[in-house]
Amino acid sequence: MSLIDGRTGAWEIVIGLEVHAQVISEAKLFSGAPTAFGAEPNTQVSLVDAAMPGMLPVINAHCIAQAVRTGLGLDAEINRVSVFDRKNYFYADLPQGYQISQYKQPIVGRGTIAIELPSGETRSIGITRLHLEQDAGKSLHDQHPSLTYVDLNRSGVALMEIVSEPDIRSADEAAAYLGKLRSILRYLGTCDGNMEEGSLRCDVNLSVRRPGGALGTRCEIKNVNSIRFVRQAIEYEARRQVEVIENGGTIEQETRLFDSAKGVTRSMRSKEHAHDYRYFPDPDLLPLKLAEDFIETIRRTLPELPDAKKRRFVSAFGLGAYDADVLVAEKETAAYFEAVVDARDGTPRRDPKIAANWVTGELFGRLNEARLDIARSPVAAPALGGLIALIADGTISGRIAKDVFALMFETGKDAAAIVAERGLKQVTDTAAIEAEIDKVLAANADKLAEYRSGKDKLFGFFVGQVMKATQGKANPGAVNDILRKKLAG
């Protein structure tokens, strides 16, 4: 738990998050209109999305399956009966004048997410509910000096609103929760988690109180679109509320926006209550009833999720908890790593610890420099596995391997081809290595005398000279063994 030191004592932050996750689906929640990102404005709008008279919603069964799949992945209750409601409010980009959502009877009930903090502490964050709803369109205020344009491409797109319990106590915990939730959604294939494109958005509900005291008045910070901004919004808003209270003011329940350019939150409007929306069951949609077979069929298709995969990486591959965490955070990274170790039958053909070091070290470093994700890596997983195999069988040294990897990344060629073309095969002939050592000792008689007089730190100097003379190709183990005998002689 993270406390804020105020002028009058310590304060505790209480946070609940509402995450809007766009469902991966080729069609909208209640129409057959497409959902592709980046289309020309108003080109993906059906008569239903535009709220033309007489148009009735028809539920998309795939979106229902995706919500159930997400609920199962969150270890949550799947409600066999749920109801779609009309949530009434007016915006220019909401053609119907209401949003089809769920209120008292959502499709998914209580669940939980386990998070790990930088300190190593593990916490469990409760999920209150997951409900389905349709998105609104988008108002564009910067296209004309005096007019607002409306793009209805997003109108009717299926969203899962995932509401946490107020169990979060710091910006770190909020970031860990969001990262873990996004990872689970990506593993499940129910949301791509792309916050830049708006397919994952977060509303932050935050209040402050004396540690263990009664809950304070909360403010909601709407539509924060990155984990970094969620951190900043929480840190600023918590400080703001403490300062208001300590200066004799009161916190008004309201909706606020986060200004990412200035790093501050600012008031948007007074916070609505449920009764302000006049919820009532949508008369055009019957209650949704889920059969047990439908739920169990989805359950049988669930993938291995991050926590289970991490446990397997630690137990079966002998990885440390930190490395396993890094590797399972993204589905694509975990798949890449498993392809590198080549554990098709559960038995790794490459050393998992060495593979983890290469993936999280050399590969991640190069990808970051090139601003590429792992899916676009010029070095495919089998190719990196091949490089590790060349180190393991003594064909090349670990130092030479780094040079080979750099060439693999630049050219796309595999390690064996580069080693052959460049003549980089490791020298393991002990007679050849001994000859080079003799030359180095003869050329550095003064250093040899100093070493034998007690300056044993010069051993590294001699190793370096031999490796330089052999262009790094001499087997390091053989160099060390032969050199020690020569120096002792």
N, C-alpha and C positions, 0 to 999 in steps of 0.2 A: 504494500500500500504506500502510495506517495502522498505526503502531506505538504501543504503550503504554509510557510511561515509568514503569518500576517503580523500587523502591528500589535494586535491584541491576543495573539496566540496562534495555535496551529489550526488548520482547516483541512477537511477531507473532501476530495472530489468524488462525486457520484455520477457515473456516466452510463447511459444506455444508447445503443446504436440501432438505427433503422437503415438497413442496406437494401437498396433497390437493384436487383440483379436482372438484367435482360435475359430472357429465356432464349437459348439457342434453338431456333425454329425457322423454317423457311417461310412460314406464313404467320400472320398476326393471331391474336388470341380469339377473336370472334369474326375474322374474315379471311379470305384467301389471298389478300394483298401481300406482296413480298416484303422482306425486312432487311435487305442488304444495306450496309452502311455506305454513305457517300453518294447516293443517287441524287440526281437533279431534284430540286424542291418540287413537292407535290406530284411526283411521278409514281409514287407507291401508295396510292390512296384509292380504296374501293368506295362504293356508295355507302356501305355500312360505316366506314371510317369517317366519311364526310357527313354522317348523320342525315342522309337524305330521307324524306318522309316515306314511311312504310317499310324501311329496311330493318330487318331483324338480325340480331347476333346469332351465330352458330358456333358452338364451342369447338376449339381445336383440340382433339384428343391427344395429340403429341405434346402440347403444352401441359396438359394434365399429367401425363406420364413423366414429364421432366420435373414437375413440382414434387410428385411422389418420390421420384428417384433422389431428389435433393433432400427431402425429409428423411428418407432412409439413410442417406449418407451422413446426416447430422444426428443419427440415432434418436430421431424424434417420433412422436406419435403421429400416425396417419389416420386422420378422421374419416371414417367410412361414409359420413354424410356431411357435406358442406354446402354453403349457400352463397350465391352471388348477390351483392347489394348494389344499389345506386347511391353513390356519394355525390351529393348535389353542391356544386359551386360554379362560379362563372369565371372563365378566362377566355380570351379571344381565340386561343389555340385549343380549346376544348369544345368541338362542334356540337356535341349533344347537350351541353350544359350540365352534364353529370359524368362521373367516372364509374365504370363497372368495376367493382372491387369486392372485397370480402370483409366482414366486420365481426359479428359475434360467432360465426361458424366458419372458421378458415379451414383450408384443406389439410394443413399440418399444424400440430400442436407442439407441446413442449419437447425440447431437445437439449443438447449440450455440445460445447466445443472445448477441448483441452488446449490451453496455450502454454508456451514456454517463454519465460522472460529472459532478458540478457543475463540476469543473475543466476540462471539455472533453475529458478523456482517454477513450478508447474501450477497453473490455476485452472479451474473449471468455470466457464462462463455459460450461464443458462440461456437457452433460446426460448422465448415466449411463444412465438408463432411464426409460421410462414403462410402468407396468403397470396393469391394470384390477383392481379389487377391489370387493366390496360393503361398504357402510357398516354400522356397528352401529346399534342403537337409542340412546335417550337416557335416562339415569337422572336423575330429578328429586328432589333431596334437600331442597328448600325448600317442598314442598307440605303436609307433615305433620310434627308435632314428633318423631315416633318411627318413621315409615315412609318408605321410598324408593319412589317411583312410577316406573314404566317406560313410556315412549312408544316404540312400535315403528314409528312412521311412517317414520323414516329407515332402518330395517332393510332391507337389500337394495338401497338406492339406489346407483347406479353412481358410482364414484369413479375418477379417474385419479390415481395417485400419480406425481408427476414429481420425480425425484431428481437433484440437481445433483452435479457433482464438487466436491471440497473446494477450489474455486478462488477463493472469495470471501474477501477480506481486511479488510473493514471493514463497519460498520453502513451507511455510505453505499452501498457496493457491493451489500449485501443488499437495501436498499430499492430501488435501481435495477433489480436483477434481478427482484424481485417485481413491481414496477410494469410492467416490460417484458413479463414472462410473462403477467400479467393482461391487458395490452393485446392481446397476440397471441391469447389464448384468446377474448377478446371479438370481435375481428375475425373469427376463424374460426367463431364461433357454437357453440363446444363447451362453454363454461362461462360463466356470467354474471359470475363474479368477485366476487360480493357477499360480502365477508368478514363483514359484520354478520349476515347470515342463515346463515353457516356453509358457504356453497357454495365457499369458498376458505379453506383453513386451512393453517398452516405449522408444521412442526417444524424447529427450529434445532439443528444439530449443531455444537458449538463446542469448540475446544481452543486452547491457547496454547503457544508455543514460542519459543526464541531465534531471531532472524531466520535463515532458511535451515537451521535445525537439524532434528532428528528430530521427527516428529509427537508431540504430547502426548496424554494421555488425554482423550477427548472426553466431554462431557455433552450429553444431548438435552433440549431445552426443547420441551414438547409443546403443540400446538394453540394457537399464537399467532394471534389473529384480526384483526390490523390491521397495516399497514406501520409505523405509529408505534410500536406495541407491540413489533414485531420489532426496531426500532432500539433501544428502551429495554432490551429483554431482552439483546441482544448487548452493549451498553455495560456493563450491570451484571454480567453473567456473566463477561465477559472480565476485568474488574477483580477480581471475586471470586476467579477462578482464580489470577491473578497474586499476589494477597495470600496465598492459601493456600500457594502454592509458596514465596514469599519468606519466609514465616514458618516454613518447615521442614515443612510438611504435604505430603500427596499428594492428587491429584485422584482421586476414586473415579468409575468409569464408572457413571453413573446417569441416570435420567429425572427431569427437574425440571419444575415448573410456573412460569409467570410470573404474579406477583400484580400486576395492572395498577394497583390502588389504591395499593400501596406502592412500586411500581417495582422489585421485587426478584424473584429466582428462589428457589424453595425445593424441597427434595428431595421426590420423589414415591415413587420405588421404585428398586431397583437395576436397571440396564439389562439387558434380556434379550438373549440371543444367538439367532441363527437356530435353533440346535439346540434351544433351549428351546421353540420353537413346534411342533416335530415336523412340519415340512412334509412332505406327500406328495401326489402327483397326485390330484385329485378323481376318484374312480372313476365318478361320474355324468356327467362331462363329457369328451368325447373331445378330443384335441389339436385346436387351432384352426388350420386351414390356409387361408391367404389366396391367392386367385387373382390373377395379375398384372392381369387386366382390372378386378377389383374395386378394386385400389389405384390404377390409372391413371385410372379413372372419377372417383375422389375427387380425385386430383391436378388434373384438368382443371377442377374446380369451386372451387379455392382462390381466395380474393379477393386483391387487392393488399394486402400486409401492411405494418405501420408503416414498416419500413426502406425498402421500395421506394417507398412513398407519400411519405416524407420526401424521398428523392432526386428524385422528380418535382416536388414542390413547390419545391425549390431550383432545379432545372434549367429547368423549364418556366414557373414563375411568378416566378422571381427572388427568392424569399424567403430571408431569412437562416436559418442552421441553427437558431438558438434559436426563432424564430417557427414554423418548420416542425415542430420537436420538440413544441412546445406544441399545435399544431393536429392532429398525428397521434396524440397520446397516447390519445385516445378515438375510437373509430370514428364515433360520432355527431357529434363536433365536426368531424372531417375532412369528413364528408358535408355538414354545415351550411355550412362554409367554401366547399366546392366549389359548393354551390347559390348562395351569395352572389356568387361571381365569375362564375357562369353560363358554365362552360367545357364545354358539351355536346359540342362537336366538337374539344376540345383548345385552342381559342382563347378566352381569358377576355374576357368582355364588360364586366367591371368591373376596375378596377386591383387586382391581387392584394395588393399591399403595403398599400393603403388598406383593403381588405377585412379583411386580417389584423389591422390596428390596431384596426378597429371591433369585430371578434369578440373579440380578446384583451383589449381595453380596456373600452369602454363596455358591451358585452354581458356579458362575464364579471363586471364589477363589479356590474351590476344583478342578474344571476342570483345572485351570492353574497349580496347584500343580501336578496334575496327567498327565499333557500335553495331555489332551483329548479335542476334540471339542464337541460341544453340541449334535451332532448327536450320539456320543458314550457315552453319560452320563449314568452312572449306575442308576441314579434316573430319571425315566421317568416323563414326565410332569403331568400325572394324579396322580402319586405317590406324587409329591411335592404339588399338589392341595389338596390331602388327608391330608397331614401334616398341611397345612394352615387351613384346616377345623377343625382339632383337636384343634388348638389354638383358633379358633373363637368360638367353642362351650364349651371351658373351660376344655376340657379333659386333656390338658397339658399346661404348662406355656411356654412363649416365650423362657425362658432360657433352660428349658428341651428340647424344640423343636430343639435347636441347637445340643444337644447331640444325639437326635433321628436322625437328618439329617445326622450327621457323620456316624452313624451306617447304615443308609439307603445307603449311598454312598459306604460303605465298603462291605455290604452284598447283596445289591440289594433287600432287603425285604421292604415291605411297612410299613408305620408309625404305623398303628393300630396293626400290628403283633408285632412290636418291643415294643410298649407301654405295650401290654398285657404280653409278655414274661418277661419283665424286671420290671414289677410292677411300671411303671412310671406315672400312672394316677394321675392327680392333686388332692390334698386334698382340698375339698371345704366345708367340715364339719366344721362349725364355732366353735362348741364345742371342737373338736379335736385341732383346731388351737389355741383356747384360752388356752387350757391345756398346749400346748407347750410354749406359750408366758409366762404363769405363771412360768414354770420351768426356762426359760431364765432369767426372772426378779429376781427370787429367787437366782439364781446362780451368779448374777451380781449386788448385792445390792449396792456396791460402785459406780458403773456406773449409777445406777438408781438415787442415791442421787445427783450425779454430774449433771445429766440431769435436775432434778427438781430444781437445784440451778441456772439453766440458760444455761447450755451447751447443747443446743438443737441439735447441730451437731452430738451428740451421737445417734440420732434416726437411722441413717444408720447402726450403729454398732448393734443395737438391731434387726433390720430387717435382717441383715446378719446372726446373731446367730440363729434366728428362721428358716430361710431358710436352714441353715446348719443342724439344728436339724431335719428338715423334709426332708432332702436330696433333697432340691429344689422343692419339690412337693406341698408345700402349695400355695394356690392361693395368689399371691402378693397383689391384691386389698384387700382381706379379712385381710391379715396380717397387712397391713398399717392401715386399719380402726380400728381393734381391739386393735392394739398396741397403737395407739394415745389415745384411751379412757383409757387404762390401765395406760399409763404414766402420763396422766393428773390426775388420781385418787389419 
